[in-house]
């Protein structure tokens, strides 16, 4: 599934996508960068 940044934000707000904790700087035009530490 490919989503635009607007669609990703809407899905996050609706709870259809969950990223915890969400770093807004990781939200890209068609992806969410994930950091593993």
Secondary structure, 3 states (H helix, E strand, C coil): CCCCHHHHHHHHHHCCCCCCCCCHHHEECCEECCCCC
